[in-house]
Every structure is written in structure tokens, then in C-alpha cells.
Amino acid sequence: MTIASKWLPSRRYILKNRTQDFSIVNKELTVDGTVSSRGRLIVKGEVKGTIIGENVIIAEEGSVYADAEVFSMIIGGIFEGEIKASKELIILSTGKCSGKIICKNLVVEAGGFLNARVTCLVAEDSNSEIGDIK
């Protein structure tokens, strides 16, 4: 089991737990504007603009050029912009992240690329700094 498989949900898990909200920006799809999502958002295409959501996963083939305000984010592809993650930011070995990061917990796998100004918040600061992300 690789570290990436630990963080990314299996197809069986996703199908079994259909009650959780689930959205995909699929390959060959480009979204330019604001994406607001509840539950899990998987980006395999391209997003430009703003992302507001709970759990965002940028797949290896995905790219995001945006400001993001999320509960947690996993980057396996490319992210450029500003991230405010009230729980965690995980950069996988295939991920590339640049810009500005404000988060509570940060994990960068070996091979992952991080070129950003990073602010890690302590527990009591995370709610006041980022807002009401749930």
C-alpha cells in the first residue's frame, strides 16, 4: 500500500458510501469561475478562479489555478494560488503546489513539490483565521 492509496478513496468505498456528496471536474473539462461544493470534490480537469468546499482532491492529471477555502485538500496534480485549509493540506509525491498556504496541518510526501509561503495555525487560531469552514 502506497501513501497515496492511504489518502485517496477506493472506488469500492466511494460506491458503498453514496450518501456523501460527491462531485467531479473530469478530464478535458475546464471550469473558469467559482466552484462551490459540499462533500468531496475531485478535480481531474482544470479549475481557474475560486474553490469553496469541504474535501478537495486534485488528481494527478488535474490542475487548479485558484484561491481555495476548504476543510481539507489533497494535491496529486498542480495547484497554483492561495489555499486556506481549516484542517489539513496533503501534497502527494506527484503533487506540485505554489502560492500561499494557511492551514492547520501540512503533509508533503517525498517527491512532492512545495514552493509557497506557508502559515500553519495552532488549533485555537484555525477557526478565527480561516472562518466557518465545516
Backbone bond lengths (Angstrom), bond angles and torsions (degrees), N, CA, C in turn:
res aa  C-N    CA-C-N  psi(-1)  N-CA   C-N-CA  omega(-1)  CA-C   N-CA-C  phi
1 M - - - 1.451 - - 1.520 109.07 -
2 T 1.319 115.91 124.39 1.462 120.37 177.28 1.520 109.31 -83.49
3 I 1.310 115.36 164.62 1.465 119.12 177.44 1.520 109.93 -63.27
4 A 1.344 116.75 -38.03 1.465 120.11 179.94 1.516 110.83 -60.24
5 S 1.336 118.04 -40.56 1.461 119.47 -179.44 1.521 111.22 -68.43
6 K 1.325 117.12 -23.23 1.466 120.48 175.95 1.525 110.63 -67.47
7 W 1.339 117.28 -38.09 1.463 121.40 -175.12 1.521 112.98 -88.48
8 L 1.333 117.99 -34.26 1.459 120.26 -177.02 1.521 110.34 -88.08
9 P 1.315 118.34 135.82 1.454 121.08 -177.03 1.525 111.53 -71.91
10 S 1.311 115.32 145.39 1.464 118.83 176.48 1.524 109.23 -77.46
11 R 1.322 115.99 158.38 1.463 120.71 178.74 1.528 110.05 -60.26
12 R 1.327 116.78 -39.72 1.470 121.13 179.70 1.527 110.48 -61.06
13 Y 1.356 117.13 -42.66 1.458 121.23 179.37 1.528 110.23 -62.09
14 I 1.312 116.33 -44.73 1.469 120.38 -178.20 1.526 110.26 -62.56
15 L 1.333 117.45 -46.19 1.459 120.33 -178.69 1.522 111.94 -67.47
16 K 1.319 117.05 -35.60 1.461 121.32 -179.15 1.535 111.48 -69.75
17 N 1.317 117.57 -34.45 1.459 122.46 -175.73 1.521 111.00 -107.70
18 R 1.305 116.84 58.56 1.467 121.77 -176.99 1.522 113.71 -69.46
19 T 1.316 117.51 -13.06 1.454 119.01 -178.60 1.521 111.94 -69.08
20 Q 1.328 117.61 -22.00 1.456 119.91 177.82 1.527 108.96 -76.78
21 D 1.338 116.72 136.90 1.458 120.31 177.17 1.518 109.41 -63.31
22 F 1.329 115.63 140.82 1.453 121.29 -171.27 1.522 108.70 -147.32
23 S 1.335 117.64 126.44 1.463 121.76 179.98 1.522 109.32 -135.33
24 I 1.346 115.61 149.77 1.459 120.78 179.40 1.524 109.69 -132.35
25 V 1.339 115.65 132.10 1.450 121.50 164.89 1.524 103.15 -99.04
26 N 1.329 116.00 101.26 1.453 121.18 -168.94 1.524 112.65 -80.69
27 K 1.328 115.80 170.16 1.466 122.52 178.26 1.524 109.26 -53.18
28 E 1.301 115.75 149.63 1.461 124.00 178.21 1.528 113.50 64.44
29 L 1.328 117.12 12.69 1.462 121.48 175.87 1.522 107.88 -112.20
30 T 1.325 116.50 129.35 1.462 122.35 176.37 1.515 108.28 -117.10
31 V 1.324 115.91 128.92 1.460 121.87 177.50 1.516 106.88 -114.04
32 D 1.334 116.06 124.71 1.458 121.71 179.46 1.523 107.11 -119.51
33 G 1.339 116.41 107.80 1.461 120.48 -177.08 1.515 110.25 146.46
34 T 1.326 116.33 -146.16 1.460 121.78 -179.14 1.520 110.01 -105.52
35 V 1.330 115.26 128.39 1.460 121.69 174.29 1.517 106.76 -110.98
36 S 1.331 116.29 119.91 1.453 121.95 178.35 1.518 107.37 -119.15
37 S 1.329 116.58 124.04 1.459 120.04 -171.41 1.518 111.35 -139.91
38 R 1.332 115.75 143.96 1.460 121.88 171.51 1.521 106.84 -104.25
39 G 1.313 117.23 152.54 1.459 120.44 179.40 1.512 110.83 75.74
40 R 1.322 115.68 -139.25 1.466 121.71 -175.27 1.523 110.62 -101.45
41 L 1.326 116.15 130.99 1.458 122.70 174.65 1.518 107.72 -117.74
42 I 1.331 116.73 123.54 1.457 121.71 177.40 1.523 108.24 -110.45
43 V 1.336 116.11 127.47 1.457 121.61 -179.14 1.527 108.10 -109.06
44 K 1.340 115.34 112.88 1.456 121.41 174.09 1.524 110.26 -110.87
45 G 1.315 116.38 -12.10 1.460 122.83 178.10 1.512 109.51 -103.18
46 E 1.344 116.02 -134.02 1.462 120.99 -177.36 1.521 110.25 -131.88
47 V 1.336 116.04 135.73 1.458 121.96 176.02 1.524 107.88 -125.03
48 K 1.355 115.71 130.38 1.461 122.52 175.99 1.520 107.23 -125.21
49 G 1.327 117.21 130.05 1.460 119.60 177.51 1.507 112.78 129.71
50 T 1.333 116.32 -109.83 1.464 122.21 -176.23 1.528 109.63 -138.67
51 I 1.336 115.43 139.04 1.464 121.16 173.26 1.521 107.93 -121.84
52 I 1.327 116.08 128.36 1.457 122.49 174.22 1.517 105.50 -124.60
53 G 1.340 117.02 120.44 1.451 117.52 -176.95 1.511 113.42 -170.72
54 E 1.327 113.58 -175.62 1.461 120.57 -178.77 1.526 110.03 -93.49
55 N 1.318 117.26 -78.02 1.463 122.52 -177.02 1.527 108.94 -113.93
56 V 1.310 116.12 110.63 1.463 121.55 -177.32 1.524 109.03 -111.69
57 I 1.326 115.49 131.22 1.461 121.90 177.54 1.520 107.50 -121.80
58 I 1.331 116.08 122.38 1.458 120.96 173.70 1.523 106.24 -99.13
59 A 1.325 115.96 110.56 1.457 121.06 -178.87 1.523 110.15 -68.47
60 E 1.325 116.14 167.75 1.463 121.41 -177.24 1.524 112.30 -56.22
61 E 1.331 117.32 -35.61 1.457 120.79 -179.50 1.527 112.79 -89.09
62 G 1.332 118.25 0.42 1.457 122.34 -177.46 1.515 113.12 -92.22
63 S 1.338 114.87 156.35 1.464 120.51 175.72 1.520 109.61 -143.49
64 V 1.332 114.50 139.74 1.459 121.51 -178.82 1.518 107.87 -131.80
65 Y 1.332 115.47 126.26 1.460 122.91 175.87 1.525 105.10 -122.04
66 A 1.341 115.53 87.06 1.463 118.42 -168.34 1.516 111.15 -161.12
67 D 1.320 114.33 172.85 1.451 122.34 165.01 1.517 105.90 -98.48
68 A 1.329 116.36 134.95 1.461 120.29 -175.46 1.523 110.33 -128.56
69 E 1.324 114.99 134.03 1.456 121.92 173.56 1.520 106.62 -122.88
70 V 1.356 115.90 107.41 1.456 121.38 -169.90 1.528 110.82 -138.39
71 F 1.337 114.59 168.75 1.461 121.20 171.75 1.528 108.32 -80.13
72 S 1.336 116.58 -51.36 1.460 120.62 176.01 1.524 109.49 -145.89
73 M 1.335 115.69 152.76 1.452 120.94 179.12 1.521 108.98 -140.26
74 I 1.337 114.62 138.49 1.454 122.45 173.68 1.522 106.60 -118.24
75 I 1.338 116.45 126.28 1.461 120.91 -178.12 1.526 109.19 -112.17
76 G 1.333 115.01 114.36 1.459 121.32 173.94 1.513 110.56 -111.87
77 G 1.328 116.75 -12.05 1.462 123.34 -179.78 1.518 109.78 -114.42
78 I 1.336 115.84 -129.18 1.464 121.36 -176.36 1.523 110.18 -116.53
79 F 1.333 116.35 132.91 1.462 121.97 171.98 1.519 108.01 -131.21
80 E 1.345 115.69 129.43 1.455 122.22 172.54 1.520 107.65 -132.06
81 G 1.332 116.33 124.62 1.460 120.24 -179.97 1.507 111.28 146.31
82 E 1.324 115.40 -149.93 1.458 121.69 -179.34 1.522 109.49 -116.61
83 I 1.329 115.84 131.62 1.467 121.55 178.63 1.518 108.53 -117.79
84 K 1.329 115.50 130.35 1.459 122.01 168.81 1.525 105.96 -118.87
85 A 1.330 116.25 105.75 1.463 121.61 -177.28 1.525 108.52 -115.58
86 S 1.328 116.87 115.84 1.457 119.74 -175.60 1.525 112.96 -74.02
87 K 1.331 118.35 -18.46 1.461 120.12 176.94 1.520 111.25 -111.61
88 E 1.349 116.96 -67.42 1.458 118.36 -172.41 1.519 112.26 -153.66
89 L 1.320 113.08 156.73 1.458 122.31 171.24 1.520 106.19 -129.07
90 I 1.336 115.73 126.38 1.453 121.50 179.92 1.521 107.96 -121.69
91 I 1.318 116.16 124.52 1.462 121.48 176.82 1.523 107.11 -108.71
92 L 1.331 115.55 114.71 1.456 121.05 -178.76 1.525 110.81 -75.85
93 S 1.311 116.84 171.33 1.468 121.33 -177.39 1.527 112.27 -61.55
94 T 1.326 117.73 -23.72 1.466 122.03 178.58 1.526 112.18 -94.05
95 G 1.337 117.59 -2.81 1.462 121.66 -173.36 1.513 114.08 -86.43
96 K 1.341 113.94 150.14 1.464 122.11 175.85 1.518 107.30 -132.57
97 C 1.329 116.26 124.26 1.463 121.27 -176.93 1.516 109.11 -131.88
98 S 1.343 115.82 129.16 1.460 119.96 175.49 1.520 109.37 -141.09
99 G 1.335 115.39 149.24 1.457 120.54 179.76 1.513 111.63 132.33
100 K 1.332 115.87 -127.67 1.461 122.91 -178.64 1.528 108.52 -131.21
101 I 1.333 115.94 135.00 1.465 120.98 -177.62 1.517 109.53 -127.78
102 I 1.334 115.26 132.89 1.457 122.31 168.85 1.524 105.08 -126.71
103 C 1.333 116.82 119.10 1.461 119.31 -177.36 1.524 110.21 -153.26
104 K 1.317 114.67 168.65 1.456 120.64 176.89 1.523 110.17 -87.46
105 N 1.335 117.14 -49.35 1.463 122.45 179.99 1.523 109.13 -125.35
106 L 1.330 116.31 140.05 1.453 122.04 179.95 1.523 109.30 -129.06
107 V 1.347 116.22 128.85 1.462 122.45 176.35 1.519 107.18 -127.47
108 V 1.336 116.45 128.97 1.459 121.59 175.48 1.526 107.19 -125.27
109 E 1.339 116.15 114.88 1.453 120.17 177.06 1.517 110.56 -69.54
110 A 1.341 116.48 156.69 1.456 121.34 174.95 1.526 108.39 -58.02
111 G 1.315 116.56 130.04 1.461 121.39 -177.93 1.512 113.01 97.02
112 G 1.330 117.60 -19.46 1.457 121.27 177.11 1.526 110.11 -69.99
113 F 1.335 116.70 147.70 1.458 122.44 -176.39 1.520 109.60 -110.21
114 L 1.327 116.31 126.61 1.454 121.69 178.66 1.520 108.50 -132.92
115 N 1.326 115.85 119.12 1.458 122.34 176.76 1.522 106.17 -135.30
116 A 1.340 115.90 82.80 1.459 120.01 -173.06 1.523 110.53 -152.54
117 R 1.320 114.45 160.29 1.459 120.60 168.94 1.521 106.17 -84.53
118 V 1.328 116.75 119.12 1.458 121.54 -171.44 1.521 110.45 -113.74
119 T 1.342 115.53 132.75 1.453 122.47 171.54 1.519 107.15 -124.41
120 C 1.326 116.71 116.22 1.469 121.16 176.59 1.521 107.50 -101.24
121 L 1.306 115.88 126.39 1.458 121.97 -175.34 1.512 111.54 -95.00
122 V 1.316 116.35 148.76 1.456 120.43 170.87 1.511 107.81 -81.58
123 A 1.310 117.82 164.13 1.467 123.12 -172.09 1.527 113.26 -52.18
124 E 1.316 118.65 -46.23 1.465 119.30 -176.89 1.514 112.44 -71.73
125 D 1.352 118.47 -23.31 1.463 121.26 178.77 1.522 112.52 -80.62
126 S 1.335 118.58 -26.18 1.461 120.75 -170.04 1.523 112.81 -62.70
127 N 1.319 119.27 -37.35 1.464 120.85 -179.17 1.524 111.53 -73.00
128 S 1.320 117.17 -40.77 1.459 118.98 -176.45 1.526 112.21 -75.09
129 E 1.315 117.92 -32.86 1.464 120.95 -176.52 1.526 111.75 -77.98
130 I 1.303 117.43 -41.83 1.457 120.27 -170.99 1.523 112.16 -94.77
131 G 1.283 118.47 -32.47 1.455 119.91 179.96 1.513 112.10 114.33
132 D 1.307 115.69 -154.14 1.459 120.79 -173.24 1.522 112.55 -101.33
133 I 1.303 117.56 53.64 1.463 120.97 175.71 1.511 107.41 -81.35
134 K 1.317 116.85 129.55 1.463 120.12 179.86 1.488 110.16 -126.47
